[in-house]
Amino acid sequence: MTKDDIHLQKILESKEFQDTMKLDKLSELSNKEIKNFIETTPLYTWKEFKKTNRTSLQIDEIDSFCKTCDQIRPFHDMRPRGSGAGMAIQPLSSGTTNFYFTCVSCKKEYLLCNVEQVIDNQTIKIQKFGELPRKAIDRDKLLKKFFSNDSDNYEKAVVCLSHGYGVAAFAYFRRIIENNIIKLLDMIQEDSSSLANSQEIKEALDNLRKESPMSNKIEIANNALPEYLKPDGLNPLGRLYKILSEGVHNLNDQECLSRANIVQECLKFLISELSTRKTNSDRFKKLVGSLN
């Protein structure tokens, strides 16, 4: 390597350069970002943004479900704010911010949210550490039914997801898949029995049931599903096994949260497609049979 190459490599590996690259990837803390943060981010999950010239985190409006109106409604911050004429504007600093929003329609339902902010020269990090009323935890009805024999692990996984505990959520979903993969494979094999390549699919699924390295399972999984279960060539079963192979020890909370959500969505797609197809097929058989 030349001296210029060595110098360039030192620059690329320097902390200053790495910090600059990290900063370039961050979004600016806009009203839209704060709104999305309050509406969707779980408790105790940090989000980092570029520092701006904001003097406050306060925003005027969010959207939330109103129990009284029984629908998503705009919630506004209706607290009186003094003009403070002549009062110096204090710069935004590390500390806490309290949000209070009220439904604009019924004026009864409210959302109280406490946020901690940590600010340095270039970035601002925020996390929710309190919220009232407590959000209801969504449980997918289809998955809840499918995992009825493993309901304790599914309940723990959903609770961990809702609170941003990514590693724990991932671990529970991994255990759920390991406990229920044979049940899922049975559904796939039953559905594929009428397809032209049913024997090929059966052999691939039988191989998946055997003990083998996870890398082999991923390769087998890519050939195990009928084409209609692989939209645009994407393979949810292969994705599930790939996630399992990575393990909980190599991922941080945020990465685990992302992967746990992928696991849940892949399972919803597979189970929904298989169950709907079977229901429609059975109904069609009855209709055809009634023509006699």
Secondary structure, DSSP 8 states (H G I E B T S, - for coil): --HHHHHHHHHHHSHHHHHHHHHHHS-B--HHHHHHHHHH--TT--EEEE--S-S----SEEEEEETTTTEEEEEE--------TT-------SEEEEEEEEETTTS--EEEEEEEEEE-SSEEEEEEEEEES-------HHHHHHTGGGHHHHHHHHHHHHTT-HHHHHHHHHHHHHHHHHHHHHHHHHHHTTSTTHHHHHHHHHHHHS---HHHHHHHHTTTS-GGGSGGG--HHHHHHHHHHH-GGG--HHHHHHHHHHHHHHHHHHHHHHHHHHHHHHHHHHHHHTT-
